[in-house]
Amino acid sequence: MKLLFALTLSTVMLLGCTNMTSKTQTTAPKAEKIPHSMELHGETRIDDYYWMRDDERKDPKIIAHLNAENDYTKAQFQPYDALKKKLFEELIGRLDKDESSVPYFWHNHWYYRYYKAGFEYPVVARKVELESSDELVLLNVNERAKGHDFYGLGGISVSPDESKLVFGEDLLSRRIYTLYFKDLSTGELIEDQLEGTDGHVVWANDNQHLFYIAKDPQTLLGYQVFRHKLGTAQTKDVLVYEEKDDTFYIGLGKSLDETSIALYAESTITSEVSMLDANAALGEFKPVLPREEGHEYSVSKLADSYYILTNWQASNFRLMKVAVAKAADKQAWQDVIGHDEQSRIEDVLLLDQYMAVQTRERGISRIHVYPLKGQDFDMTAGFELKFNDPAYVVGFDVNASQQSDKLRVYYSSPTTPESVYEYDLAEPNQRELLKQEKVLGGFDGTLYQAERVFVNARDGKEIPVTLVYRKDMFNKDGTNPLYQYGYGSYGYTVEPDFSSSILSLLDRGIVYSIAHIRGSEMLGRGWYDDGRMLNKQNSFNDFVDVTEALTAQGYGDKNKVVAAGGSAGGLLMGGVINQAPQSYFAVAAHVPFVDVVTTMLDESIPLTTNEYDEWGNPNEKVYFDYMLSYAPYDNVVAQSYPHLLVTTGLHDSQVQYFEPAKWVAKLRDMKTDNNVLLFDTDMEAGHGGKSGRYRQYEDKAQEYAFFIGLLGLDSRLDSSLDSGLDKNLDKVDVK
């Protein structure tokens, strides 16, 4: 067995997979070339695999090709099936079989959700008193999911009088939901049913009207807000808002004091918030401040004032206050927290007597609390919540009432499972641990070490990196395998939190790293701006520079670097293997956005127009040329590539399946190496992969088996830890 796992997948392939049956597909599928010419800005591009696009997802030729790729992947994975199964059992074996959320009190009940051992989906319930055994099950999601290959639960919303429940369901993984209504007094579904929605509702305070967002079935954009009255057909619903600019997303919410319903409209660089009196459902949404290009803001309400988090003359945002009646006049806005070039204000929570503010400085999140003094918060009497890990994530957890003097936060670090603390704000830094994620199998956080380091990019910028490894298996001598993860788009920051999954890497001697590259907001808004549009190349450079720095500093073996990313992180993977293939031994690219130029030229493809401010509009030559310079699909060349695992979902609504399908076909045709290239399409899933608490780990087990098998590390799992895990596993009978 040890010898088998020391072989690479390519070696197994070259040996002919003699342990496979005659029906096993041992030859990689070769896609037909049908040249498709595309001309723009004086440039002619030939796409030999354009034919793979089928919006109906029914074309027999395409389905046959995808199935052939799946059969090939299955065949090549045969030597690793036992490892994949073992990893899957490890991953789910660490999960608390009876996981439950921390209850929160809203109106007259305590609300919570929990899992039953072996079941894929949660049960949502409530009680009048926590100590009581008198539980009302609001929704048993397992019953709703029964018989479906995929089940996606949308939002769950209870009416203000707590008599009705609304929940959304997606059975195709296209993120288009049908809303169902339940009478909580009888436990029966009622006739109301709303189709084609984003899965969420906001109730008006009359318990009769609610608001929801309808999605365009082609572009998948939420673009219309409807008002629905209980007991009426969807055809009678009233359109109260329509977003005419298809570069904007829209969303709905409700103020913490429950007096206002908020309508959010956001593009990459511009936002607008409109409000409706929650006690006047038949009224109109009115902008707090009409949208201005480049102005981003959000609004929190306390009594008769708005607290506005804004980037107006403040790239890292500042917090301002204004009377509700004067909100549209920016000259009436008053500074509460001024702009700081070294600190990005990320979130604000307003309670009756306290204001909590979350900031990020040099990539580290901080929470400050300020007491109310008279009509204003006392900015000189604040205190900061203290945390000790070198890298961590912290944020506001559920605070269901503004009339509270307690603050809930979630906290996690690479060595600390997710925890929920409740602070008594009248006693600074007096906190109670309400819950910490249980990690079965004898997990001991002291066995692991996290580090936060900065490495220099080629242009001199310092790139933050989070590292974690198992102490007794790490030597800073450049001998450990290194796993590097990255994303770097949309301003999304990959937080340095805890993941029980990566223990399967750490316990085999792999060093795990997160490269917080430009394109995220780890170091503030400027860090994002420096990794988008005409600065996108910085994201690829940063990722490669982190790899080279970590191996040079002894954190990993330069010949044993594996990397992974999904969606825009898959774009990252595609870019770096074109530009620096020699730096990576193996790469996993999940639902990768690789055909950037063609996709961004097609407004019929979901979400395209929303992202012009992220990537640029290729209808303009300057963006076309720049995007073409890094687009992974267009830049595949005849060279050696790392071992590659590429995954997608047939019903993906974010990155269409045909992008990775075309990319793999082109790679197969052009790459000059004998390294493995595997392509796996989940024929039932979408962008998020498999649904269900346990099934989702099948994808992770596949990726880890790919890397660990290629590296020949399966025999390195510490025997004592392995036996401890096995003893606590209690094989899960997944339902």
Buried (B, 14 or more C-beta within 10 A) or exposed (E): EEEBBBBBBBEBBEEEBEEBEEEBBBEBBEBEBEEBEEEBEEEEBEBBBBBBBBEEBEBEEBBEBBBBBBBBBBBBBBBBEBBBEBBBBBBBBBBEBEBBBEBBBBEEBBBBBBBBEBBBBBBBBBBEEEEEEEBBEBBBBBEBBEEBBBBBBBBBBBBBEBEBBBBBBBBBBBBBBBBBBBEBEEEEEBEBEBEBBBBBBBBBBBBBBBBBBBBBEEBBBBBBBBBBBBEEEBEEBEEBBEBEEBBBBBBBBBBBBBBBBBBBBBBBBBBBBBBBBBEEBEBEBEBBBEBEEEBBBBBBBBEEBBBBBBBBEBBBBBBBBBBBEEBEEBEEBEEBBEBBEEBBBBBBBBBBBBBBBBBBBEBBBBBBBBBBEEEEBEBEEBBEBEBEBBBBBBBBBBBEBBEBBBBBBBBBBBBBBBBBBBBEBEEBEEBEEBBBBBBBBBBEBEBBBBBBBBBEBEEEBEBBBBBBBBEEBBEEEBEBBBBBBBBBBBBBBBBBBBBBBBBBBBBBBBBBBBBBBBBBBBBBBBBBBBBBBEBBBBBBBBBBBBBBBBBEEBBBBBEBBBBBBBBBBBBBBBBBBBBBBEBBBBBBBBBBBBBBBBBBBEEEBBBBBBBBBBBBBBEEEEBBBBBBEBBBBBBBEEEEBBBBBBBBBBBBBBBBBBBBBBBBBBBBBEBEEEBBBBBBBBBBBBBBBBBBBBBBBBBBBBBBBBBBBBBBBBEBBBEEBBEBBBEEBEEBEBB
